Amino acid sequence: MREVEALLEKAERSFAAADRYSRHGQEVVAQYGRHFASEGRLDRRYHRFLGRAFELRQLADYAVEVDVDPALVSELIKGGGGVP
């Protein structure tokens, strides 16, 4: 029974770490928007590009089944030219 408890504790730590990482990534995107995009230091479309890329990464990492459009991924890799 101790083995099951240890596995459950490990799973809880893994989920907590994933949650912290997710919030950290969201904060990075938000700070980019505040310090670069909103001040006009860099083009705002790159903020949208970064946000969309982060959303797709979250889906790919944590969703059970993900339907990601290969054309969208290709555009993101090319530098966000197709991001609305």
C-alpha positions in Angstrom: 0.0 0.0 0.0 2.9 2.3 0.7 4.0 2.0 -2.9 0.6 3.3 -4.1 0.8 6.2 -1.7 4.2 7.1 -3.0 3.0 7.0 -6.6 0.1 9.3 -5.8 2.3 11.7 -4.0 4.7 11.8 -6.9 1.7 12.4 -9.3 0.6 15.3 -7.1 4.1 16.9 -7.2 4.2 16.5 -11.0 0.8 18.2 -11.4 1.8 21.0 -9.1 5.1 21.5 -11.1 3.1 21.6 -14.4 0.7 24.2 -12.9 3.6 26.4 -11.8 5.3 26.1 -15.2 2.0 26.9 -17.0 1.5 30.1 -14.9 5.1 31.1 -15.4 4.7 30.8 -19.2 1.5 32.8 -19.1 3.3 35.5 -17.1 6.2 35.6 -19.6 3.7 36.2 -22.5 1.9 38.9 -20.4 5.1 40.7 -19.5 6.2 40.7 -23.1 3.0 42.4 -24.0 3.4 45.0 -21.2 7.0 45.8 -21.8 7.5 45.5 -25.5 4.3 45.3 -27.5 2.2 48.0 -25.6 5.2 50.4 -25.5 5.7 50.0 -29.3 9.2 48.6 -28.8 8.4 45.6 -30.9 5.5 44.8 -33.3 2.3 43.7 -31.5 1.9 40.8 -33.9 4.8 39.1 -32.2 3.0 39.3 -28.9 0.0 37.5 -30.6 2.4 35.0 -32.1 4.0 34.3 -28.8 0.6 33.9 -27.1 -0.7 31.5 -29.8 2.5 29.5 -29.8 2.2 29.1 -26.0 -1.4 28.0 -26.2 -0.5 25.3 -28.8 2.4 24.1 -26.7 0.1 23.8 -23.7 -2.4 21.8 -25.7 0.3 19.5 -27.1 1.8 18.9 -23.6 -1.3 18.5 -21.5 -4.3 17.5 -23.7 -5.1 13.9 -24.3 -6.0 14.3 -27.9 -4.9 17.3 -29.9 -5.8 18.3 -33.4 -3.2 20.8 -34.4 -3.3 22.1 -38.0 0.1 21.5 -39.6 -0.3 24.6 -41.7 -0.6 26.7 -38.6 2.4 25.1 -37.0 4.4 25.8 -40.2 3.4 29.5 -40.1 4.4 29.8 -36.4 7.8 28.2 -37.1 8.3 30.7 -40.0 7.9 33.6 -37.6 4.2 34.2 -37.1 3.5 35.7 -40.5 0.1 34.0 -40.6 -1.0 34.9 -37.0 -4.0 37.2 -37.0 
